[in-house]
Amino acid sequence: MSAALAIGVIGTGVMGAEHARRLAAEVAGAHVAAVADADPARAAAAAAAVGGRAYADALELIRSDDVGAVVIASSDATHAAFVLACLAEGKPVLCEKPLATTAEASLRVAEAESAAGRRLVQVGFMRRFDPAYAALKRELDEGRLGGPLLLHCAHRNASVPPTYTSDMLVTSSLTHEIDVIRWLTGEEIVTVTLRAPRSSSRANGLRDPQLAILETEGGVLVDVEVFANAGYGYDIRCEVVGEQGTAALPVAVAATFVERFAVAYRLELQDWVDSLADGGLRGPTAWDGYAASAVADACLTSLAQGRPVEVRLAERHALYG
């Protein structure tokens, strides 16, 4: 155990508890040394389940000499501050999406990492590790579909918690599709339009569903339906239309995101741990987190103003290629 990477997990809700369980039971080369949660009882229960120490203060966990790397799965609004604290301590961090709740805050994180001169931050865009998405990526990269022309995507949840807001359809859900589009096409998104039809009878006060039309710098058009209270299950879809053919994810409705992406989360965590042992991160970067936040901000502006909005990115730092 002394050779295994000692990991601290911040946030012990559904996502954090799942990460801690997987790190303890399914990921080689690591162990959970500590967990932190604002709810001391929940932190204690999670720590007991994985054999780590419980903290009520996440910053204390980050500064602990017993923790070599950190997984952040706390509420979205806390992400940027905790990632910056990890950078200050020189500790690698896997941060669940979004990297921050605004592009401005995400850029501050990327700039702080760039100033440190080495990659320490990975963003939890786990779909890049999903076998079905990886198969789509191979179809494109190996030229079997020809050049991509259109992508059709859907992101449907059975329901969302009471704390979920209309903006979170974009910042917490659509952000996955934003990253997938950039990853599949290898292009930045330059223009967005976000519209909302009449709200579903299940919407519970949200502007739900929403429809995004996104255009990449190379002219690929993408439509994304985001439906937070679809009722029937968790349903993720993606079809790529190319010049020579099409390919799509298998239709597989699950009960929850944890079930649908169980393999992806395990592969993501294992690759993160392995990359740290190999001497360098190779997963989604802080720049990827910033770019996704910039597109999300533009989408929210589009919805509020009822017009297409251009996405303007800052100058890319050399650290990110």
VEXROMAR-585256 format. One record per residue: x, y, z of N, C-alpha, C in turn. Coordinates in steps of 0.001 Angstrom, whole numbers, plus 524288, in hexadecimal, padded with zeros to 5 digits. Each point is the difference from the previous one (the first is absolute). Last residue first. Layout:
N
XYZXYZXYZ ...
***
This chain:
321
7FE00859CA79B24801227FE8A7FA9F7FDFC803EA7FC03 7FFBC800F18136B7FBCF7FCB57FDDC800B57FEDE7FA30 80B9080B0A80A377FFA37FB1C802EC7FC2C7FC387FD8E 8023B811CE7FA12803917FC2D7FDAE7FFB77FAB8802C2 7EF3580CDF7FF57805127FFD780291803567FB937FDD4 7F05B80B897F653801437FAE7802348057F8000D80257 7F25D8106D7FE4A804857FDB47FD57801907FAFB802D8 7EC19804DA801DB804EF802AA80112804647FD5E7FCE5 7EC087FF277F8F2803A17FDA6803B0804C280379800C3 7EAF1801867F9488052E802657FF9B8037C7FDC28044C 7ECC57FC547F4C48034B7FE4D8045C8056C8024B7FF30 7EC09806DB7F911805397FE1A7FEC3802DD7FE7880507 7EA94800047FC2E80443802A2802C88052D7FD8F7FE5D 7E990802087F9EC805007FD2D7FFE4804498033C802A6 7EC9B8035E806DA802FA800C17FB2B804CB7FC7780011 7F33D804D780E857FD157FE177FB88802C0800B17FACA 80490803CE813097FF62804327FC267FD307FE447FB12 803A27F44E80EAF7FDF7804CB8025E7FEB2804247FBEE 8080C7F0137FAB87FAB47FEF4801F07FD87804F78022C 81197800EE7FA957FC7F7FF2F7FB8E7FA6A7FF24801C1 80D2C800E780CBF7FF0D805257FDBA7FC307FF967FB70 805B37F07B807697FC78802AE803A27FEC48057E7FE0B 80C517F63A7F66A7FAC77FDAD7FF967FC1C802CA8038D 811C0804978011E7FDB38020F7FB327FA7B7FDD27FF3B 809D07F97280E097FE9880579800F57FD52802607FB38 806D17EF157FE217FB6280003803657FE368058F80123 80FAE7FDAF7F6C57FB887FEA77FCB67FAF98001680338 80F738029D809267FF278046C7FC7A7FB597FF007FC68 805AA7F26F80B397FD638042C802EC7FED5804B37FC88 809C67F2237F8ED7FA9D7FE51800E87FCEA80434802EE 811EE802DC7FD907FD3E800637FB007FA507FE628009A 80B057FE0880ECE7FEF78057D7FEC37FCDC800867FAF5 805A57EF38804CF7FC0E801E3803A47FE878059C7FEFB 80DB47F8D47F6617FB137FD957FE667FB8D801C58038C 810AC8052E804D67FE4C802E87FB5F7FAE37FDBA7FDEB 8083C7F74E80DB67FD60804B9801E87FE468036D7FB73 801E17EC217FAC780323803F4802A17FCB0804668024B 7FE047E9EC7FB1C7FE078054E7FED9802898041E80384 80BCC7EF5B7FF817FA5D800867FF3F7FE6E8059E7FEEB 8116E7F8DD8047E7FECE7FFB67FA6F7FA2B800857FEDE 811548036A80F957FA777FF687FEBE7FF307FFE37FA1A 8120B7F97A809F57FD5C8047B7FDA67FA627FEEE7FE9F 80D2C7F3BA807F9802B6804FF800197FD44804977FD77 7FB8B7ED12804468035A800587FB5B802BD805477FF8A 7F3997FC8980D7B8046D7FC74800DA803E0800507FB7F 7F0838095A7FE7380332802678041A804B97FC9A80138 7F3A47F9857F443802E28045D7FDA180368802BD80402 7F4BC7F25380593804617FE027FCE08033D804757FDB5 7F08A804558091A803EB7FDE98039F804CB7FE177FCF9 7F1E6805857F5D58022980470802F8804517FE25803AE 7F66F7F34D7F6CE8039C802C07FC8A802858049E802C7 7F3037F6A780902804B27FCC97FF58803FD802BB7FC88 7EFA98082C802648030E8000F804D2805067FCD97FF6C 7F4287FFC87F1C88020980547800DB803908002B804C3 7F6C67F0817FC5F80467800B97FC6D8027F80560800A6 7F0C07FC67809CC8044B7FCA4801B5804D1800C97FC91 7F0A1808D57FB4B802308022C804D2804987FCB9801E5 7F6AD7F9E47F14E802F5804B97FEC98027D80257804E1 7F48F7F195801BE805097FE707FDC28035D804C47FEE5 7EEE68032A806278031C7FD45803F7805647FE867FDEB 7F02C80A157F8B680586801147FF1F8038D7FD678040F 7ED0E7FD947FFDE801638006F7FA74805DD800807FF2D 7F8FA7FFAE8117D7FF8D7FAF87FD53801EF800647FA60 7FF5A80F62809B5803D57FC878027B7FFF87FAAD7FD51 7F36C80CCB7FB698050F800DF7FD82804257FC7080248 7EC5C7F8F6800FE802D7804A1801C480516800917FCF2 7F3397F31D7FB437FD1C8027780447802818052880193 801C77F9537EC0B801807FE26805347FCAC802B68041D 800867FB537E9D17FDB0803278042A801537FD8A80540 807E57FF487EC26800127FCED804D47FE088036B8046C 8053A7FEEC7E9F97FBF280217803757FFAA7FC75804C0 811D08030B7F48B7FB8C7FC85800B97FC0280291803A1 80C2380C8F7F4B8800157FCEB804CF7FB7E7FC1B7FFED 806EB806257ED617FD31801F78048F8010C7FC91804BE 8055D805ED7EA07800CE7FC6C804647FD7E8026C804CE 801B6801CF7E8BA7FE49801BA80529801587FBDF8040C 807BD806A27EB597FCF47FC648032B7FE798026480530 80A37808917F2517FFE87FABD7FDD37FCCB7FC2580339 802A1812738043C7FF8A800337FA547FF6D7FA8F7FD91 7F96080260813D3804A48017D7FD167FF157FFF17FA24 7F625800768143A7FEE77FF8E7FA68804C3802077FD10 7FB567F84A8146D803708030B7FCAE7FE8F7FEF07FA54 7F5F67FE63813EC800B27FDF97FABC80375803C57FCFA 7F9027FB588150D8038A803047FCA78007C7FD287FACD 7F54F8000B814DA8004B7FE897FA7F803E0803837FD14 7F79D7F90A8144D80405803317FD74800997FE1C7FA65 7F2A27FE55811FA8007A7FE8E7FA7B803BB803C77FD4C 7F5AB7F908812DC804AD802F17FE8D801A17FE217FA9B 7EB6C7FF74806D78051E7FDC4801188045E803A57FE73 7ECC78037B7FFB88004C7FA607FEF0805507FD8D80129 7FB6E81316802C27FC6F7FC658029E801417FA477FF46 80769812427FB3C7FD7D7FCEC7FBE17FC707FBC48022F 80A8A810B28064E7FBD37FD04802947FCF17FCD57FBF5 80EA180ABA7FB0E8017A7FE98805577FBFC7FC9A802C6 8074B804637EC0D7FAE27FF2F8026D800FB7FDE68057D 809BE808407ED50800F47FF0F805937FAC07FFEF802C7 808787FE617EB107FB658006580367801AE7FEC680598 80AF4806837EE0A800037FD32804FC7FAF280125802E6 80ACB8018E7EBB07FB648012A80325800157FC8D804D8 80ECD807CE7F0DE7FE867FC428040D7FAFA801CC80294 80E45802FD7EDF77FB68801B1802EF7FE3E7FBAE803B4 812F7806527F5B07FCA97FBB1801B07FB818023D80338 80ED380A067F8617FADE7FFDF7FD927FCA97FB4B8013F 81194805D18069B8004F7FDA37FAD17FAC57FF5A7FD5D 801F4806E68115480314803667FC99800817FDD57FA7D 7EF007FA8D80AF38059D7FFE4800E3802CC8037C7FC11 7EBCC80079808C58030E7FF9B7FB36805C88002D8014A 7EB587FBBE8095E80569801968008C802D07FF547FAC7 7EC118008A80A8C8024C7FF617FACE80579802578004E 7F0D97F88C80F1880498803077FE638016F7FEB07FA64 7EE807FEBE80E48802577FE1A7FB2880467803A37FE60 7F36C7F983812668028D804137FCF6802927FD817FB39 7EE8A7FAD880E63805447FF3D7FE068023C804DB7FD5C 7F9628059880E0B801937FAAA7FED37FBF57FD7D7FC70 8044E8103E80D1C7FF71800717FA54802227FAEA7FDBA 7F7C48003C813B98049C800C37FCB87FE79801347FA60 7F40B7FB8F80E80801BA8056C80000804C38010E7FCB2 7F8667EEAE8013E800A2801F38055E80253805838002F 7FB8C7F2C47F13D80485803758006D800E78023580572 7F2EF7F3D87F6AB803467FE068044A80451803DB8017F 7F43A802D97F1BB7FCB07FFDA804AE802F77FDEB804B7 80A83809E57F07C7FD527FB16801017FC958006B804E8 804AD8113F7F4A3802387FC63803D27FC9C7FB2A80095 8028280B737EE1A7FCD48001F804C18021B7FBD7803B7 80F018047E7F49A7FA807FFC67FE837FC97800D0804D3 8140C807357FC2C7FCD07FCC1803737FA62800037FDFD 8156C803E17F8747FA718013F8003F7FD577FC54803CD 814518075A7F8757FD2E7FCC0803C87FA64801E98005A 812DA801117F3717FAA8801E5800A27FD497FC4B803C7 8156B805517F9407FC057FCE6802B57FAB8802C17FFB5 815B17FEF47F7887FAF0802B1800397FC017FC6E8028E 812067FACE7FE91800938059D7FF267FAE58030E80050 80BB97ED58806487FABC801D57FEC680027805F17FFB9 810B17F2947FC077FD5D80345803D77FA87801737FE02 80A527EDCA7FAAA7FF43805817FEA97FD65802EB80480 803147ECEC7FD348051A802848004C7FFC7805C97FEC7 7F1F37F2008012580149802D87FB3680589802217FFF4 7F9787F65080ED97FEED7FCE37FB59801E2802C57FB0E 801708090A81038803677FB627FFD97FF367FCD97FB01 7F51980EB68039980562801CF7FF2A803AD7FB5A7FF50 7EEA97FC0B8046380034802567FAC580592801BB7FEBA 7FC8C7F9D2811017FFF67FBBD7FC3A800748021B7FA6D 7FE4180C1080DEB8052D7FD9B7FFD9800467FBAB7FBF0 7EFBD807F280270803B7803EB7FE0E805707FD987FF97 7F2C07F61F807F67FFB07FFF37FA47803C8803F17FD99 7FED27FFDF8123F802287FB027FE327FFF97FFBD7FA0C 7F80380E6B80853805B5800687FFF5802987FAED7FE53 7ED568020280306801D68010F7FAB3805F1800357FFB3 7F9187FDF08112E7FE837FBC07FC7B8022C800CC7FA7F 802F280C4780E32800EA7FAEC802677FEC77FB707FC5E 7FE1B812637FB2C805087FFC2802AE8013C7FAA18023C 7EF768034F7F6B9804888014F7FCCA805137FED0802DF 7F0337FD69808737FF577FCE97FB438049E800DA7FC54 7FE8480A1880F4D802FE7FB2F8006E7FEDA7FC2E7FB94 7F6F58107B8026780547800BB7FDE9803167FAE67FFFF 7EF3E8004D807E77FFB18002B7FA4A80562800B57FD89 800217F6E3812A17FDCD804D07FDD77FFBD7FFBC7FA0B 8011F7F2AC812B080159800BC7FA7E7FD2F804CC7FDDF 7FDB67F81281142804008040F7FFB58018C8014F7FA61 7F3F17F1F8804B27FDA380537800B5803E2804797FF97 8045B7EE067F5887FEC28017C805617FDC28058380063 7FCC27F3D37EED980477802958026F7FE71801C18057C 7FA1A7F06E7F0077FE868045F80368805008025A80230 800937F4137F1CD7FABA7FEB9801D07FDDD8047080355 80DDD804847F1217FFCB7FDD68054C7FA687FE7D80149 80BCD803CD7ED447FB0A7FFC6802CF800B87FD748054E 809A0807EF7EDA58019A7FF19805727FB11800488034B 806D17FE677EA147FBE5800BD803F08022E7FE8B80552 80662804ED7EA03800EC7FE388055B7FB2B800DB8036B 8097D800087EB357FAEF8004780297800987FD9980569 80D18808C77EFB97FF717FCA4804937FA9A800F28024C 80AD28033D7EBFE7FBF280102803DE800AB7FC4A804A3 80CFC800907F2897FCB1804487FE337FC28801B880438 8142B7F4F17FD807FB00800C0802AB7FD1E804D17FDFA 80D647F39D7F46B7FFE5804AD803477FAB8800AA8029B 803D77ECAB7FB568013E804BF7FD217FFF5804A2803BB 7FDC67EE2D805567FB418030B7FF1E800E6804887FC35 80DD17F4648054E7FBED7FC9A7FDD47FAE0802E57FEF6 811F88056E807827FE02801B57FAF37FB957FCCC7FDB9 80A2C8002481105801F67FC5E7FC117FD8F800EC7FAAA 7FAE580A1F80EEE805A8800A27FF79802477FC807FBBC 7EDA37FEDD8045380176805087FDB7805DB800527FEE5 7F99E7F10E808837FD92800457FACE8018C8050C7FD38 805087FDFA8119B8033C7FCEF7FC697FDCD800267FA74 7F62C807FE80D54804CA802F67FF00803847FD177FC2F 7F0EF7F775806147FEA8804437FC6B804DD8031C7FE7B 802257F33D80CCF7FF2E7FD8D7FAE87FE79804137FBE9 8018C805498117D8052B7FEFD7FDC97FF937FD717FAA0 7F0A7802B1809D3801F1804E77FDCE805607FF367FD82 7F9277F18D8088A7FCB28013E7FB7C801A0805247FD80 808B97FA1A80FB8801387FCCE7FB647FCBB801597FB35 8059A80DE480EFA7FBBD7FC547FF23801107FCCF7FB12 80A4D80EAD806BA801C57FACB801767FBCB7FBD67FF3C 7FD4D8124D7FCE7804767FEBA7FCAF802047FA7780113 7F2B3807E080A6E7FE097FD877FB3D804657FEB17FC30 801CB8093A810D5800EE7FA5B7FFDC7FE107FD6D7FB02 8065A8124F808147FCD17FEE67FB5B8009A7FA357FEBA 8075380BA880F687FD387FB097FFC47FC347FF707FB7D 8134480A96802357FA64800FB800A57FD0B7FAF27FED5 814818053C807437FCF17FD1D7FC237FA43800EA80135 8142280914805A57FA487FFE0800067FDF37FC877FB9C 8123B804AE8033A7FE3D7FD7F804D17FA277FEFE7FFF7 811C5805F47F2B77FA917FE61800777FF067FD2F80522 80EA480F797FD2E7FF327FA6B7FF0C7FA517FE9C800E3 8075281198802758039C7FDB57FC3C7FF737FA2C7FF18 7F77780F2280A64802EC7FC0F802EA803AD7FCEF7FC73 7F45780C637F8DD80420802BE802DF803557FC3580322 7F1307F9787F752803FD801747FC3780491802C0802AA 7F14C7FC2180A1D802E37FB3C7FEB580463801357FC2F 7F4C980DA28043B8030E7FE988049D8032D7FB117FEF4 7F448805877F30C80474803A080057803717FEBC804B4 7F04E7F68A7FDC3803B57FEA67FBDE804DC8037880041 7F24E8040480B96802667FB018015F804217FE817FBF3 7F5ED80ECA7FCA68039A8010B8045A802CA7FB01801AA 7F2A67FEC17F375804D1802147FDC9803F78013D80445 7EF257FAA1804FB802EA7FBA67FDB78052F801D27FDBF 7F44A80CAD80669802547FD058044D803297FB627FDF5 7F6EA80A047F39D803E78034C80291802C07FD058045C 7F1937F8447F73C804CD7FFDB7FCEF80451803258029A 7F1627F79A80C5C8004E803F37FBDD805177FF5D7FD04 7FBA17F49C80E0B7FAB4801397FE3B7FFD58044C7FBEE 80FBF7F172802927FDF280469802FA7FAB4801667FDAA 807797F0577FB17804A9801D5802B37FEA4804A480375 7F06F7F2E97FC60803608038A7FD0A804D28017580325 7FED97EEC3800877FE1E804807FD017FB9C802A780310 80F527F5B580A3A7FB307FF097FD197FE7B804EB7FCF5 813D17FBEA805477FB6980314801817FB5D7FE7E7FCA6 813FF7F93D806CF7FBF47FEA17FC347FB04802A9801D2 81586803B7804317FA7C80016801677FCAF7FE5C7FB5E 815778019D809757FC987FEBE7FB957FA527FFA1801C4 80E2080C4180A097FDC57FABB7FFFE7FC8F7FF1C7FB3A 809FE80FA6807F4802D57FCCA7FC3F7FDEE7FA767FF94 7F9AC80F6580A36802D77FBE4802CA803317FC8A7FC56 7F56080D937F9468036E8029B803C4803507FC1A80309 7F2E27F9C57F49480474802287FD17803E38029B803AE 7F0517FA018073E803537FB967FE86804CC801DF7FD02 7F34F80C798040C802B67FE69804C7803937FB5C7FEEF 7F51F805B97F27180430803CB800EB803187FEA9804ED 7F1287F5F37FC6A804217FEDC7FC348048E803BD800C6 7F116802F380A34802C87FB4B801BD8045C7FE807FC30 7F50580E4B7FBC68031180134804B2803247FB49801CD 7F4417FDE67F1A680479803517FEB58037280106804C0 7EFDE7F606802338042C7FD717FD09804CD803787FF3E 7EE5F802DB808AC804D17FF8B80319804B57FE5D7FCC0 7EE0C801A57F972801E38053380181805217FFD28030B 7F6827F0427FAC280290802B47FBAC8028B8051F801AF 7FE147F0A580E287FC5E803207FCDB802F2803557FC0F 80AC47EF968054E7FC808033E803327FC768032B7FC67 80EDE7F39A7FCD47FAB57FE967FE5A7FBF8802DE80357 816377FD5E7FB807FC1A803CE801B47FAB87FE907FDB1 813C57F6938051A7FB6E7FFBE7FC947FBE7803B880234 816757FE1F802527FAB980157801CA7FC0A7FF297FBA7 814FF7FA1D808197FCEE801D57FB877FA568006C801CA 80D0B7FB8F80C5C8037D8012B7FBAA7FD4A8021D7FB33 7FDD17FE9E816757FD317FFE07FB04803AC801AA7FBA2 8047C8002C812587FE527FA9C7FF027FD4A7FF577FAC1 805C28105D807A38047B7FD207FE037FE9C7FA5C7FEB3 7F246810B27FFBE801FB7FBB680326804A37FD4B7FD5E 7F4A180E687F9738051E801518023D802857FB7E802F7 7EED97FE7F7F86E8039D8014D7FBBC8057F800EF80219 7F24F7FD5280C42801487FB2D7FD248041B801237FBD1 7F92D80E45808BC803717FD0F803818019F7FAE07FD71 7F39B80A407F7758052C802577FF8F803F27FD468038C 7EE057FB24800A78029A7FE1F7FB458057C802357FF6F 7F46F7FC34811878024A8046E7FD2B803107FDF07FB4F 7F8267F47780BEE7FBA7803947FF09801C28049F7FCB1 807B17EB5A800EA800EC80592800EC7FAE6802F27FF26 807E07EA9F803637FBD9803B47FEB6801918058980176 80B327ED8F7F9F57FEEE803C18042B7FBE3803DF7FE31 800ED7EBBC7F8698030A804D2800257FE9880362804B3 7F8847EEDE7F90E8048F7FF9E8035C8036C804CA80038 7EEC57FBE07F750804BA7FF287FCD3804FD7FFCD8033B 7EE86802538075F7FF147FC447FBC4804F97FEC27FCF9 7FF7880CFC80D8B7FFAA7FAC2802347FF7C7FBE27FBB9 7FF91811BC7FB438053D7FE76801A8800067FA768022A 7EFD68079F7FB8C803057FED47FB518057B7FE2880168 7F528805A580DAF7FDEB7FB2D7FDB98031B7FE697FB34 804168100C808068017F7FB9B803597FE2B7FAD97FDBD 7FAE080F9E7F7A08059B7FF167FF59801C07FB4580326 7EED8805B480229800967FD787FAEB805BE7FEDC7FEE3 7FC0A8093980F407FDFB7FAB18006F800A67FD147FAD7 804C58121580103803A57FC88802BD7FE187FA5E80059 7FC8F80EE37F1647FCC27FD2F803C4803767FC08802CF 80785809B57F2D57FE0A80400803907FC6A7FDB080424 80F917F4BD7F7697FAC8801BC7FEA97FE4D80412803F9 811607F2237F9397FE28804C3802917FA928014B7FE12 80FE87EF2D801AC7FB6F8023C7FD677FE64804D480309 812567F2217FD6C7FCB8803B9802D47FB4E801817FCB6 80CB97F2F17FAE98024780165805097FC608036980338 7FEBE7F1497EFDB7FD7B804B1801FC802188011980575 80AB07F6447EFBC7FC737FEFA804587FDCB80530801E9 80B187F6097EE127FE228046F803217FCE87FE13804AD 806FE7F5327F1A480407803EF800B17FE6D804A88033F 7F14F7F4E37F5CA8051D7FE47801D4803A9804A3800A2 7EA417FE17800F48045F802AB7FD6C805247FE4180267 7EE6E7FAB2805F8800777FE9B7FA7B804C88023D7FD3D 7FA0380258812DA7FEDB7FA8F7FEA08016D7FE747FA77 80263811788086C801477FC348040E7FFAA7FA607FE10 7FB4280E387F4FF805948006C80135801A77FBE5803F4 7EE13801577FC15802F67FDC87FBA5805E68003380109 7F4B1807CB80C797FF407FA547FFD5803477FD917FBAE 7FFB28125880118802E27FDBB804627FF967FA0C7FFF7 7F6348094A7F379805978005F7FEF3803297FD748045E 7EDF8801328028E8013A7FC347FBE7805D48001A7FEB4 7F9A880C8080BC77FFDF7FAD68026B801517FBC27FC09 7FE648113F7F9C08049F7FF5D80340800417FAAF80296 7F0E88045C7F604804A37FF9B7FCBA804DD7FF0980340 7EFBF8026B809037FFD17FB6F7FC8E805177FF597FD02 803C480B6A80FAA7FAD17FEEC7FDF6800467FB4C7FC5E 80E38808FB809F27FE857FA7F8009B7FA387FF307FEDC 8121880DE27FE937FA867FF6D7FE8D7FE807FA4880034 81355802877FDB57FCF3804518022C7FA767FFBA7FDDA 811A57F286803007FB3E800FB7FCFE7FCD880439802C0 815527F86A7FEE57FBDD80253803247FB69801507FC86 811687F1B17FEE27FC51803AC7FDA87FC22801F68040F 813D07F5C97FC967FC4D801568042A7FC6D804667FE1D 80B6E7F0327F5A87FEEA80596800517FBC88010180412 80D0E7EF3D801767FB4C801C17FD547FF40805DB800C6 80D767F55C8080080155801A87FAB97FB528022A7FD16 7FEAD7F8FE8115A80345804AB80048801668020E7FA92 7F6607F01D8031F7FCC9804B3800008035A804E680000 
***
